């Protein structure tokens, strides 16, 4: 960040890179453990996936607790700021995420330029215009955490009414320290390595399960390819649909058609999990015989999936999102959808219920 004098501290890029790598590794290992456990019918491995994610979340919480306590003790500074530009970046609720670029002019300190994202109510959105003056609060040691004060005190309202601010030259600092493309690449690398570690540790059981699934006691593997380069593969434990170049499961009707291609026929197969990526669908089927756990994969809220992915890309604070993955499971009884978005500096998760209504967001 460039200021009039004395650049403030920025976040540590190596720390962001390491966190992105670890986050990707945990996501990859958790998914591989869960799907692998379903394939070989090993309950401990199925439970390892959610347990690993929960343990990682707890470890991150405890590791960052001292820093967050120190940051909470810092008294925020109040200042006037000039709106250089603003852009609504999506959202369907009454509060719309808006990206602001501000020239902040504090009393007795160098002015600086900053770029932030903040949710603004649709009714109040017309009150924020380019070249308008607003009141902001920010920690002095973390100016990228600036937030617009929506209800300033009467004293600051009077200062806003009579203020005439000039633009601050120089590039704007961002909400988070930037780690560039390396952050996204390390996150993807961590995801692949995490999945590979789990697969290597349990390769004997997995290969044995595949051989059993191809034997006389189980249905044979079936696969077919259409003229559009779509490949469908079904075994006793899983089913996959891989789309060709230029296609996406977010296209209208594609996800529904892909799921039905795996669940067609007279047998109503239930699923333990459904994993959706841009061009790859994976369904982990419930074991045949006995009570049928899981859920009907045809009950997914198909029409809400593209919107959930778009909302996750725009509202989780993940810079330059490079990949996404939606996982549907009914392990807790009710169908739950989780959209994980990975990009520069880390990943974020959006969780929704079986109707596609957003429950919570985390990460970013």
C-alpha angles and dihedrals in degrees: 000000000000121000136169090265134356116011112237121236119279131206119279109263096202089054091052091048092050092047091049091050093048092046091052091047093052093048092049094046093046094051093043091049093048096046093040091050090052091051096051095033095239111151094195091057092047090054092046092072098060091035092055092050091048092048092050091049091050092047092051090048093051093042093052096039096093091049092048091049090052091047092049090055093058112102109232120236121231120216145155119259136191117224105232094177143335137199131185107229102194141283135145100217128086090267111068122200107239127190111218130191110201139184103215117203110188123187112260095000136086116277118240142183121239139177118215140167120224135166114245126188113247091236092055097042095094089060090070113072135159112274090021120132122234138172118249136186124206140161107257091229094046109039091165086072091067116143129192113244104230095191108033122185118266090257092057091043089058090049091051091051092055100034125119110185131183125219117262112232124228136054119311122247115236133235090258134024109269120238096177126218090325090074093057093044092051091049091053090044091051090050092053094045092048091052091045093053092054093045092050093049092052100029094119094056093042094051090047091052091050091050091049090049090054094047130091094274094063138043117277122251112264126194135170137179126211129205089264091062093251112152122201120193124180129182133167090271108027144021128202136190118195118191124211128243116299094027131102135187086228090067114107112281096356097108093047091048091048094050092047090051088061098041101039125123130054095300111089102212118197123213134223092197141357118205119194127191128168096278103003130075121188123185119190106205125215115249114272119247130035123037112350111238123190127039142287105271089210089067093072115124092246095177092056098050098082090047093049092051091048092047091050091051092050106036107037095074093240107151117227096353109218105177140016137192132188119205123189120192139158100204092126093048099258121076111258128190121204123188114196117194120190126193144129111344100004146319140281136207131217117193125200137173128246092279093054095254112147114246104175146342129215141171128024 
